[in-house]
Amino acid sequence: MKTRSIVLIVLAILLPILAVVGGAVWLVYSFLTGPYGPPPTPAQLKKPRVVVGEKLLVKQPLVQQTFWGEITGKDKIGQISDVSVGEWDGTPGLDIVVAANHGAIQLDPSGARIKETRFQFHGKASGSIEDDDQSSMLGNVQVVDMEGDGKCEYLARGSLDGAALFSSEGKVIWSTDERKKDQGFVQNVTVGDLDNDLSAEIVVSWDGIQIFDKTGKKLSQVDEEYGDSKIEIVDTDGDGKNEIISVAANLKIRNAKGEMIKEIPVEGYFSNYFLLQTPGSIQPSLLVMYGGQLLFLNLNGDVVSRFAAPLSEFDDTVQIGFDGDEIRGTNVYEAEGV
């Protein structure tokens, strides 16, 4: 009788706990598979491939992570966000730099490792459990050159935890201030020379525009209700001086202080764009995906070329919502070119 009572008491304690845990698991599953979760990947896009011109290319492994490196975490640099080819170590000869959210690897053209860099958060190298969330919430990492000296730095372009600039050794050169309760999140960060001193400035889209020099000193600030989702620095009028641009429903052009010069309406609403230098052109084009088409815009906001992109929209992709209703369709909204 005594044993039976103990069993009943244990069950009375465990059953509510199991019910709560099961409910939590169901809620997480419903969220991830519901309308607020990522849409399913269309079958045509699950396997990366070259659709046109495959015979013109050669594919071969350049560098691979070792089994021991995978087990120990030694080779772990995180999610790759940029690959850049150039003279990145300050000496003649091409280098290949692969940047990710934990660190970067520098290779020679044969794939041999020249240098490995781990980004340091709060004074310690990234890759530990404590730093995983921090490093993954700083946005995509891009290879940049702040001094024009051929030595690379790494720019984390902004996300929920702000943004940061790392040296070639992985040390923090600059980072955004801690977000206040009444502030939005950092939308984007870019670098470029705004005053023709051959050193890049840091431009932050965060409830407007903030501009810093390479040491982190704030040079100017323009407050606005919202920040632009992506900003770039480019000479828009050919006068040898760079401006700050962004694109959404309008092409916005700002001066070197972040002040608005003009807004130009564009065809549609673009959530993302890519600056592409096309052969024979002095100024880059804006490459965007919109409405099942690949568009090239000039810096006056005009569409100069358009191409059908049949693999960018899928009306037959089905996503089931919380209430069981079907949500159909998904699309590709970002493109890059070389």
Backbone torsions as a table, in degrees:
resi	resn	phi	psi	omega
1	MET	NA	-41.7	-179.9
2	LYS	-64.3	-42.8	179.1
3	THR	-62.5	-41.5	179.7
4	ARG	-62.3	-39.6	179.2
5	SER	-64.3	-40.7	178.7
6	ILE	-63.4	-43.5	179.1
7	VAL	-60.3	-44.3	-179.6
8	LEU	-63.8	-39.4	178.6
9	ILE	-64.8	-44.8	179.1
10	VAL	-60.8	-44.4	178.8
11	LEU	-63.0	-39.7	179.7
12	ALA	-62.8	-30.2	178.0
13	ILE	-80.5	-42.9	-173.5
14	LEU	-74.2	-38.0	-175.0
15	LEU	-59.5	-46.4	176.5
16	PRO	-61.3	-37.8	179.2
17	ILE	-64.5	-45.3	178.7
18	LEU	-63.1	-36.9	178.7
19	ALA	-64.2	-41.8	179.0
20	VAL	-65.6	-45.2	179.6
21	VAL	-62.7	-44.7	178.9
22	GLY	-61.6	-40.0	177.5
23	GLY	-64.4	-39.9	178.9
24	ALA	-64.4	-42.9	178.1
25	VAL	-61.0	-42.9	-180.0
26	TRP	-63.4	-40.8	179.3
27	LEU	-64.0	-42.9	178.5
28	VAL	-62.8	-45.0	178.9
29	TYR	-61.7	-43.0	-179.5
30	SER	-64.3	-37.7	179.4
31	PHE	-66.2	-44.6	-177.0
32	LEU	-69.4	-30.1	-178.8
33	THR	-99.6	-2.8	-178.8
34	GLY	-87.8	-168.1	-174.9
35	PRO	-67.5	-17.2	-179.4
36	TYR	-92.7	-5.5	176.5
37	GLY	-87.0	172.5	179.1
38	PRO	-66.5	140.6	178.0
39	PRO	-67.7	154.8	179.2
40	PRO	-64.9	146.5	178.4
41	THR	-77.1	125.0	177.5
42	PRO	-57.7	146.4	-177.2
43	ALA	-57.5	-34.0	-177.6
44	GLN	-68.7	-15.6	-176.2
45	LEU	-111.2	-1.0	-175.8
46	LYS	-68.4	-31.5	179.4
47	LYS	-108.3	114.2	178.0
48	PRO	-59.9	136.6	-179.4
49	ARG	-162.2	165.7	174.2
50	VAL	-93.3	120.7	-176.3
51	VAL	-80.8	-43.3	-179.1
52	VAL	-127.4	133.2	176.1
53	GLY	85.4	22.9	-177.6
54	GLU	-61.2	-33.8	-177.4
55	LYS	-71.3	-14.6	-179.9
56	LEU	-85.5	-6.5	-175.1
57	LEU	-116.7	155.7	175.7
58	VAL	-121.0	128.4	-179.6
59	LYS	-113.8	124.8	176.6
60	GLN	-152.4	149.0	-179.7
61	PRO	-62.8	136.0	176.5
62	LEU	-101.2	-46.3	178.5
63	VAL	-148.3	142.4	179.6
64	GLN	-132.6	146.2	177.1
65	GLN	-74.4	136.4	179.6
66	THR	-77.9	157.4	178.9
67	PHE	-61.8	-43.4	-179.6
68	TRP	-66.6	-37.0	177.3
69	GLY	-64.4	-36.4	177.4
70	GLU	-66.4	-41.3	-178.5
71	ILE	-68.9	-45.0	-174.9
72	THR	-85.2	-17.1	-176.6
73	GLY	83.5	3.5	-177.7
74	LYS	-62.1	-38.2	-176.9
75	ASP	-90.0	1.9	-173.0
76	LYS	-74.9	117.9	174.0
77	ILE	-118.2	-1.7	175.8
78	GLY	95.8	-157.6	-177.7
79	GLN	-81.7	119.6	-176.7
80	ILE	-70.0	132.7	-179.8
81	SER	-126.4	-12.1	-180.0
82	ASP	-155.0	141.1	172.4
83	VAL	-130.6	122.7	-176.2
84	SER	-128.7	136.7	179.2
85	VAL	-113.1	125.6	-179.9
86	GLY	176.2	-171.5	175.4
87	GLU	-89.5	89.0	-169.7
88	TRP	-101.9	-2.2	-178.8
89	ASP	-112.3	12.3	177.7
90	GLY	80.4	3.6	178.3
91	THR	-124.1	155.1	-179.1
92	PRO	-60.1	146.9	179.9
93	GLY	113.6	141.8	-177.5
94	LEU	-73.5	142.7	174.4
95	ASP	-126.1	155.8	175.0
96	ILE	-117.5	121.4	180.0
97	VAL	-113.6	124.7	178.4
98	VAL	-109.3	116.0	-176.6
99	ALA	-108.6	140.2	179.2
100	ALA	-140.5	-177.4	-172.8
101	ASN	-78.5	-12.3	175.6
102	HIS	-103.5	-24.6	-176.1
103	GLY	177.4	-161.2	-175.9
104	ALA	-148.1	157.1	176.2
105	ILE	-126.5	133.5	176.3
106	GLN	-108.1	128.4	-175.5
107	LEU	-123.1	158.2	168.2
108	ASP	-90.9	172.5	-175.4
109	PRO	-59.2	-19.5	178.8
110	SER	-86.0	-8.5	-178.6
111	GLY	98.9	-1.3	177.9
112	ALA	-70.3	138.3	-177.5
113	ARG	-77.5	127.8	177.2
114	ILE	-97.2	-40.1	-173.3
115	LYS	-157.8	143.7	173.3
116	GLU	-122.2	137.1	-178.1
117	THR	-126.2	132.0	172.3
118	ARG	-110.1	129.3	178.8
119	PHE	-71.5	138.5	-176.7
120	GLN	-104.5	116.5	176.2
121	PHE	-107.6	129.8	-179.8
122	HIS	55.1	34.6	173.1
123	GLY	85.3	5.8	178.2
124	LYS	-134.2	157.6	-174.9
125	ALA	-68.8	142.2	178.5
126	SER	-71.3	160.8	179.4
127	GLY	117.9	-16.2	176.0
128	SER	-79.3	165.8	-179.4
129	ILE	-60.4	-39.7	-176.9
130	GLU	-63.0	-28.1	-173.2
131	ASP	-99.0	-8.3	-175.9
132	ASP	-57.6	-49.3	-178.4
133	ASP	-66.1	-42.2	-178.7
134	GLN	-59.8	-48.2	-175.3
135	SER	-70.4	-29.3	-177.0
136	SER	-82.4	-9.0	-178.0
137	MET	-109.0	24.1	176.4
138	LEU	-108.2	4.9	177.9
139	GLY	88.2	176.6	179.6
140	ASN	-63.1	139.8	179.8
141	VAL	-96.2	130.8	-177.6
142	GLN	-121.1	142.3	175.8
143	VAL	-79.6	125.8	-178.4
144	VAL	-134.7	168.7	176.1
145	ASP	-130.9	103.4	-174.6
146	MET	-76.6	-32.1	-172.4
147	GLU	-102.5	-9.8	-175.2
148	GLY	70.7	23.7	-176.8
149	ASP	-102.1	5.7	179.6
150	GLY	81.5	4.5	176.7
151	LYS	-105.4	133.9	-171.2
152	CYS	-86.2	147.9	164.4
153	GLU	-119.0	173.3	-176.4
154	TYR	-128.3	124.2	-176.9
155	LEU	-109.1	116.0	171.0
156	ALA	-87.0	114.7	-162.1
157	ARG	-85.7	14.0	167.4
158	GLY	105.9	134.8	175.6
159	SER	-163.3	-149.9	-173.4
160	LEU	-61.2	-33.1	-178.0
161	ASP	-97.8	15.4	178.6
162	GLY	97.5	-150.0	-177.7
163	ALA	-147.7	164.6	-177.3
164	ALA	-156.4	157.5	173.8
165	LEU	-122.0	127.2	-178.3
166	PHE	-112.2	147.1	175.4
167	SER	-75.1	174.5	178.0
168	SER	-63.8	-18.8	177.8
169	GLU	-92.2	-3.6	178.1
170	GLY	94.1	2.4	180.0
171	LYS	-83.3	147.0	-179.6
172	VAL	-71.8	121.2	174.6
173	ILE	-89.7	-40.6	-177.1
174	TRP	-153.6	148.9	172.5
175	SER	-151.0	158.2	179.0
176	THR	-70.8	156.3	176.4
177	ASP	-68.9	163.5	176.8
178	GLU	-65.0	136.2	-177.1
179	ARG	-69.1	135.4	175.7
180	LYS	-87.4	162.4	-175.0
181	LYS	-60.3	-34.7	-176.1
182	ASP	-90.1	5.8	-179.7
183	GLN	-98.2	153.4	170.0
184	GLY	-79.6	-171.1	178.5
185	PHE	-94.0	157.4	174.9
186	VAL	-61.5	125.7	-179.9
187	GLN	-85.4	-45.0	-176.1
188	ASN	-167.6	156.8	176.4
189	VAL	-138.0	141.3	174.3
190	THR	-141.5	168.3	178.2
191	VAL	-131.2	151.4	178.4
192	GLY	175.9	162.3	-177.3
193	ASP	-83.8	112.5	-178.5
194	LEU	-101.0	-15.5	-176.4
195	ASP	-122.6	13.4	176.6
196	ASN	58.4	36.1	176.8
197	ASP	-102.6	10.9	178.0
198	LEU	70.3	7.6	172.7
199	SER	-120.6	143.9	-175.8
200	ALA	-82.6	146.2	169.7
201	GLU	-98.4	163.2	179.3
202	ILE	-107.0	124.7	-179.1
203	VAL	-115.8	126.4	-175.6
204	VAL	-116.1	129.5	171.8
205	SER	-95.8	104.4	-174.5
206	TRP	-154.9	96.6	-174.2
207	ASP	51.1	48.0	-175.1
208	GLY	118.9	-149.4	-178.3
209	ILE	-125.5	132.0	172.7
210	GLN	-123.4	138.8	-178.3
211	ILE	-125.4	131.5	-178.9
212	PHE	-125.9	154.7	170.3
213	ASP	-86.3	-179.5	-173.8
214	LYS	-65.3	-18.2	179.0
215	THR	-89.4	-7.8	-178.4
216	GLY	98.3	1.9	177.1
217	LYS	-72.3	129.4	-179.5
218	LYS	-74.8	126.8	-178.5
219	LEU	-97.7	-35.7	178.9
220	SER	-162.4	163.4	179.2
221	GLN	-151.5	133.0	175.3
222	VAL	-122.7	113.2	-177.0
223	ASP	-83.8	134.8	175.0
224	GLU	-141.0	166.7	-177.6
225	GLU	-67.1	-37.7	-178.6
226	TYR	-131.3	159.1	174.6
227	GLY	-100.8	155.4	177.9
228	ASP	-76.4	143.7	-173.8
229	SER	-71.3	-26.4	176.1
230	LYS	-150.1	133.1	179.2
231	ILE	-125.2	150.3	175.9
232	GLU	-141.4	163.1	179.3
233	ILE	-117.0	124.9	-176.0
234	VAL	-159.4	153.3	174.9
235	ASP	-81.4	106.9	-174.0
236	THR	-86.2	-19.1	-174.5
237	ASP	-123.6	6.0	175.4
238	GLY	74.4	19.5	-178.7
239	ASP	-94.3	5.8	179.4
240	GLY	85.2	1.7	178.9
241	LYS	-117.4	134.7	-177.2
242	ASN	-82.3	149.0	172.6
243	GLU	-120.6	171.1	177.5
244	ILE	-105.5	129.1	-178.3
245	ILE	-124.0	157.4	170.2
246	SER	-152.2	159.0	-178.0
247	VAL	-137.9	132.1	169.8
248	ALA	-145.4	-107.3	171.8
249	ALA	-78.3	-21.9	177.8
250	ASN	-131.0	153.4	168.5
251	LEU	-87.2	113.3	-179.2
252	LYS	-98.9	132.6	177.9
253	ILE	-122.5	124.8	-178.3
254	ARG	-119.5	155.0	177.4
255	ASN	-82.0	-174.3	-174.1
256	ALA	-68.6	-11.4	176.5
257	LYS	-98.0	-2.3	-178.8
258	GLY	91.5	2.3	-179.2
259	GLU	-80.1	140.9	-177.5
260	MET	-68.1	128.0	174.1
261	ILE	-94.4	-49.9	178.9
262	LYS	-162.3	158.1	174.1
263	GLU	-123.3	130.3	-175.8
264	ILE	-118.8	121.6	176.7
265	PRO	-61.4	143.1	177.9
266	VAL	-124.5	168.5	-179.0
267	GLU	-76.3	103.4	178.2
268	GLY	92.6	-169.3	177.8
269	TYR	-122.0	119.7	-174.4
270	PHE	-106.7	118.4	179.4
271	SER	-82.1	-16.0	179.5
272	ASN	-155.6	161.3	177.9
273	TYR	-157.0	167.4	-179.4
274	PHE	-137.7	130.8	176.6
275	LEU	-80.1	119.8	-176.0
276	LEU	-125.5	122.9	176.4
277	GLN	-87.0	109.1	-178.8
278	THR	-89.5	150.2	-178.8
279	PRO	-57.7	134.5	176.9
280	GLY	83.2	-1.4	-178.8
281	SER	-104.4	139.2	177.8
282	ILE	-76.9	-41.8	-179.4
283	GLN	-104.9	149.5	178.6
284	PRO	-73.0	162.2	174.3
285	SER	-103.4	160.9	172.8
286	LEU	-97.1	120.5	-179.9
287	LEU	-101.2	121.2	-177.6
288	VAL	-136.6	154.9	171.8
289	MET	-105.3	129.6	-179.5
290	TYR	-159.6	127.6	174.2
291	GLY	58.6	38.6	179.9
292	GLY	74.0	17.9	-179.8
293	GLN	-132.1	151.7	172.3
294	LEU	-100.4	117.7	-174.7
295	LEU	-111.6	142.3	170.4
296	PHE	-111.8	121.7	177.9
297	LEU	-113.5	143.7	171.4
298	ASN	-86.0	178.7	-175.4
299	LEU	-81.8	10.4	167.9
300	ASN	-101.5	2.4	178.9
301	GLY	86.5	4.0	-178.4
302	ASP	-87.0	140.3	173.3
303	VAL	-79.3	116.7	-177.5
304	VAL	-100.5	-21.8	177.0
305	SER	-152.0	150.1	175.2
306	ARG	-146.5	143.8	-179.0
307	PHE	-136.2	142.1	175.7
308	ALA	-65.5	138.7	179.5
309	ALA	-127.1	77.7	-173.5
310	PRO	-63.5	-19.2	179.4
311	LEU	-93.1	16.5	-178.4
312	SER	-103.0	-12.7	179.6
313	GLU	-134.9	138.3	-179.1
314	PHE	-136.8	99.4	-177.9
315	ASP	-73.1	-19.8	-175.9
316	ASP	-91.2	1.6	176.7
317	THR	-73.4	127.2	-174.3
318	VAL	-114.6	132.5	176.1
319	GLN	-124.9	129.5	-177.7
320	ILE	-93.4	126.8	-178.7
321	GLY	-83.5	179.6	179.8
322	PHE	-57.3	-39.7	-176.1
323	ASP	-86.8	5.3	179.4
324	GLY	89.5	-5.7	178.9
325	ASP	-70.8	149.4	179.1
326	GLU	-89.2	135.1	172.6
327	ILE	-112.9	117.9	-173.7
328	ARG	-106.4	143.8	172.5
329	GLY	101.0	141.4	171.7
330	THR	-148.7	163.2	-178.6
331	ASN	-150.6	158.3	175.0
332	VAL	-92.2	128.7	-175.2
333	TYR	-118.6	7.0	-177.5
334	GLU	-137.6	140.0	177.7
335	ALA	-140.3	150.1	174.6
336	GLU	-133.1	157.0	-179.9
337	GLY	-141.6	165.0	178.2
338	VAL	-131.5	NA	NA
